[in-house]
Amino acid sequence: MSNRHLFNSPDGLVNKAIRGIITYNPSLSLDETNRLVYDTTYDKSKVALISGGGSGHEPAWTGYVGKNMLTASVQGDIFASPSTKQIVAAVDAVPSDKGTILVITNYTGDCLHFGLANEKVNAKGHNCRTIICGDDVSVGKNGSMVGRRGLAGQIGVLKVMGGAAGAGGSLDEVYNLGVAFSEQIVSIAATLDHCHVPGRTEHGTLQEDEVELGTGPHNEPGYRKLSPAPSASELVGQILQHCLDEKDPERGYVKFAPGDETILLVSNFGGMSHLEMGALVDEILEQLSKDWKIEPGRICAGFLETSLNAPAFSVSVINITAAAQRCSYSVEEIKAFFDVKTTTFWESMAGSQAQRRTRQEQLVQPPKEETKVVDERRDLTIDPSILESMLRNACESLIKAEPDLTKWDTVMGDGDCGETLKTGATSLLTALDSGLARSGSVVKVLLELEDIVESKMGGTLGGILGIFFVSLRAALEKNIGLAQNTVALWGTALGTALENLRRYTPAKVGDRTVMDTLIPFAVVMSESGFDNGVKAAEEGADATKTMKPRLGRATYVGVSSDSKELPPDPGAWGAMVAIRGLQGGLVGAT
């Protein structure tokens, strides 16, 4: 896999890309601060559809904003979910009289951030729902607590939901169609090699005689390597067997009866030539007809959802007859929704440009943010010099640990954990330089952390920390003056924060996540003080070295029972480094 790029650094690349992509439709506006693209001509009387995810999957999702498809989209950093703040801004930018549906792929970071945004916008008065799409059959029924991850089948969901919304469907009708349609998709991907992320030195590779089956779109390893590499015909045969064998107890997710109408989606991950993609589609159609008696009524192949420059592809087969039996729309209506014209990349790379607007008109500024004010009656204050020392030491410790965290996350995930934490630490140091800790206000610091996490820290860890800090701050404000002492106050607040976090993630001690640090720290600190809590956090993070991953992207990496000790979970270790840094700053200040 080539690691050469025209743009050799990720710095500013996502925003620059979005600025270029939106030229396909002059009706689009870009709030660059929030990486939010929305259709200025959308009909407020119709259901609004919003989607998004990490960048690197273009044209998903910016390329699908327009008439009869998405109303708005938000982009995160490369392979990292957008922040809660971005998603809330999207819902606010395109309010709907009928309601809004967030449609996302099943990745932990996306689920957390879109879930928190769903809670926030409904609290503000919106009528919002969320659909989580998981279609990858390489994740067996007993292989993951979080279900199947999302592949390009989601783009088909967006297409039919967009058609239904454009036709005036109600919130219930469009939502139920999306759920029914998404549940009737089987997909799997295969790759000749992994992609390369601009600016990153480490990445996975395959040998010349290997093909990987069941790969994810974020450079996650597949569940099986095929060596020697099979022929194209043999590979397609295995792909269709995994997708369509109803007798497979692990992967028989969808049943196909004789005569059922189907849709075929073949997505180029970015590095396949058009020549080979054409031949691939032909091979798939020949085997579907010969071996499975399936003749897709609709076929769409191309750059549906990519993975940067990966020489890879995914195949999705959708049973629309079964979907129609589970919603209020008929097969013919669903096909019509799939066929209806849009003003997006779905139709053409040229898009709709008959009525152009200037670049200045397309690039808009976000609404002015409300100033956050601390209620002194509900604030916890400590010695400003101690607060400053603790926070600085924690930030500096995280920055120092970043190379190790990135290395470990590259082994077990997508490599963004260290960079995410470093971004948060650097941002907090900047705020401290501007006097954040001068008043000694803990609530003021937590408000700043909320803003940093929501604005600058995407990914799974950013979502977890976002919910954690919001809940921690609210619990401190609620219980100030009620607790017997400061230790009891922190114990109550930390317990409440973790309880709220459990609403959005099933992670617990032993699952090899950041919770292996946060939970022991909170429990022990409430029982026997801060120093013992730090020790529990250290022990919890260290214990992840011997744990088998049960949640997150690391679950897609096979770990045998006789495997040697793994590196620690980078999220758990990063949280421990920050907690230990707070302790070091406290000792240094006193």
Steps between C-alpha positions, in 0.01 A plus 500: 500500500639838401542752780543793263244779510445835334415639843751344737350626826150467647521859628219697336439222248142416603377859485674560169345184358148599606547846346577331171234230518205736555549658158293216352184673622482882529202465735727365772641711782802415711540597864872431498541534876265207554585319175128517436359491147129562450252555216371858506203401282369224727128486576431561868164324470675169426700266722864609527769234459847551647798270485875516539811329620873506467666652196687283254178332380412757233257556336338390827354703650536853362449372148148380579349828618229625269144454380349157575795391710675656800396836635833547675823316582790539744856377460749399768875471468639216289331180621371677816139583577379860495452666836171541682521875446519455123196273495293735716594785266376293204159436658469869588596604146217304332201496738205296377131529579466121467815399684858397444664158459870442562624207290842360594722197464561273797828622643541581867615859453215581263245334729623697801520841335176470300330349806602791720399747228160328472448548873607864486289608203188332635555683827508822295163424341586312180326175410799283420564126461808292417546195277821299537592294193710186531528269199844331511458120516869449578402585857322183606193489717708397801806705409425840646292657776429802281368316195600526134708797392390720215612477138367664183156347543419814697516706179208297367312575821561872451378478139163338569438706814582814305254402231229433758566828681494689171164341416355642822514194725430547869769466765369153594479386138850613406651373824333159475611468137859575601496240776334235283731563204819506710413168663477327159858572389791258494846636417864400515823660380823362355832675461826448312675734744426760764474871433754759607400805706679824400763600755497168681818292509350166603234300319402141441608318186432169332742270325480472122347151523232600755145631477312598814130423538278692740700820521352821639512845342734646767798273432370240746645156424266247348386191681676268253806517274487291184839372384582425231276771362192352332397583147235769452240232433594305814500816713154603378378148575617528862351849533156388383516187715559712811219740409233263375538164677195500726617180673816667632422542874745791530423696181154404380356843574252537210281245323438515124195316369453414130368804316602754763602832347850611586751782465874458447751761617871465421719766658852585388710574811704747296787308346327268252515588133177555306610220270516245780187633667305440181631144480426447870136604462464269203644206697270570795191514278596176321542311828187650658295374207668161460557396861236691698220562247509871586452764229538846661239747385730793573881514477724781616881477485767761556645720771207462740702503824878489470800443726751754369718318244433139600501247214189340640125474455180398675198310374148556636184308414168640621167319515243770427210253498573414862548868584158583353337240724632685805393856415209688344655530152465249215786353298410729208501806724841408645641453150357838404674659798824334387449633144393857576748758376713692745735797474791307655803288412260209475410616152825635362832654596387813319197553717251783458663825393244681286460775759837577655571706808827667589743332737435771757127424494560128555741539790303617803585565863336304782258678732670682786538270798340585829742606772517239775463655843600329826245522781717580803241345733549163327874517447784310664814710548850403610834677532571640149871410516418139587236478225744645246780263602279191485355581159832597343673189624219279370513667156877481475493134602248420225703681236810309605310169480354567154757301293443184705121543495503545120725195454278281718181620333647430158544137606145455632295781345525781247786693662321820600484461881833668577435784258152553644628527857792720396257736326292526817807554719647766273166684485468497879855634540408787270196575717718489812740746337201732461417482871248216519605396853551844654166497681547144630161407351467127434171544315663755267771246418243227434304733270820565307571128480147441367562755226841355413366145479193595296689731264835330450498139618311257280513122507380256762712642779380853428140381524560324831683798649234740373219318680723451806592869540144625439363259759781569748447875484123471534535265799746732675265793455202299623670359810710796613404576857325165544805279540668467839844588364693548176597134470135397537399762242750367246396145574134580434579700186730236354248227572223698329721571198583133455135399542397743224780371279363146532187616314712536186762225530482149648870515594593383847813390685662216308391608151838664425381858463547834671243383756763267645665815631203729568286255697769384750615859546149626579407212728821497705527878522149526645588233756855589607619821339681636197840330544347155525277583202809580293654168599183319393508683167861389445416140581194509275692638202784252547252210515382571143824347371362153565137560407329382183326794326121483527397844374616748237706447185752285682235224512548448127862396555530128566673420834561132572498358849876440487582854382779684672427805711349783295586865535271673750173643376599851386181663627533343844870585515441858385235553767739359760781730384270801540381392847855429614601836356239673715648329804854605403388859456333494841818373666710757320276787605488401867 
